[in-house]
Amino acid sequence: AVGTTARTAAARAVGSGPGPGGTADPAEALGLLREAAAGHTEVWLDVVGSRGSLERRRVRPLRVDGGRVRVVDTARDAEIVVAAHRVAAVTPVGDG
């Protein structure tokens, strides 16, 4: 899919990607986010910005639905909403 290709290219461009236990597969990434939300655990969230840059954030997912992911960015202590198609990879904090 086009979105998957863009996410993969962005991750390779900066030499990163999911760490051990993480995933760049869109369905698996959303599954990991749902599990983290249910368990109130933090994950590393790699997000592709509007200009194609990759940003890694440590977040605590709150909810995943309707093509959106609501998280608390722990470094900024702020709640943000990320479009699901911008999620490049998800890695459990203890793994990456």
C-alpha positions as a printed Julia matrix, in Angstrom:
96×3 Matrix{Float64}:
   0.0    0.0    0.0
   1.1    3.56  -0.61
   0.93   4.56   3.08
   3.0    1.56   4.1
   5.62   2.38   1.46
   5.85   5.99   2.64
   6.24   4.92   6.26
   8.91   2.37   5.37
  10.82   4.89   3.25
  10.68   7.5    6.01
  11.98   5.02   8.58
  14.84   3.96   6.32
  15.72   7.58   5.49
  16.65   8.27   9.09
  18.11   4.83   9.73
  15.51   3.89  12.29
  12.59   1.59  12.53
  10.9   -0.44  15.17
  13.07  -1.91  17.87
  12.86  -5.5   19.08
   9.26  -6.36  19.91
   8.0   -3.47  17.79
   6.4   -3.33  14.38
   6.04  -1.15  11.3
   3.09  -3.21  10.03
   0.04  -0.89  10.22
  -2.4   -3.47  11.61
   0.1   -4.77  14.17
   1.09  -1.22  15.16
  -2.53  -0.31  15.89
  -2.88  -3.57  17.82
   0.16  -2.7   19.96
  -1.3    0.77  20.58
  -4.63  -0.75  21.66
  -2.84  -3.16  24.01
  -0.81  -0.31  25.5
  -3.98   1.76  25.99
  -5.71  -1.15  27.75
  -2.65  -1.79  29.93
  -1.85   1.89  30.57
   1.72   1.32  29.35
   4.08   3.55  27.38
   5.41   2.9   23.88
   7.76   4.56  21.42
   5.66   5.99  18.6
   7.38   6.82  15.31
   5.25   9.34  13.43
   5.7   10.63   9.87
   5.17  14.4    9.79
   3.38  16.34   7.06
   6.71  16.98   5.31
   7.88  13.39   5.51
  10.16  13.77   8.53
  10.13  10.99  11.11
   9.64  11.87  14.76
   9.94   9.45  17.68
   7.84  10.17  20.75
   7.43   8.34  24.03
   3.69   8.17  24.57
   0.98   6.58  26.67
  -1.88   5.62  24.35
  -5.36   6.5   25.58
  -7.59   5.39  22.72
  -7.4    4.02  19.17
 -10.47   4.41  16.98
 -11.85   6.02  13.85
  -8.44   6.19  12.17
  -7.02   8.24  15.03
  -4.79   7.54  17.98
  -5.16   9.67  21.12
  -2.01   9.63  23.27
  -0.27  11.5   26.05
   3.19  12.65  24.94
   5.06  12.01  28.19
   7.98  14.34  27.41
   5.64  17.28  26.8
   2.92  16.2   29.25
   0.4   16.94  26.51
  -2.45  15.0   24.96
  -2.26  14.75  21.17
  -4.19  13.04  18.4
  -2.28  11.3   15.6
  -3.86  10.14  12.35
  -3.37   6.38  12.08
  -1.86   6.7    8.59
   0.99   8.78  10.08
   2.08   5.97  12.43
   5.35   4.58  11.07
   6.21   2.16  13.89
   5.38   1.26  17.47
   7.81  -0.28  19.96
   7.17  -1.14  23.6
   9.3    1.17  25.79
  11.16  -1.7   27.45
  12.17  -3.07  24.02
  13.53  -0.02  22.25
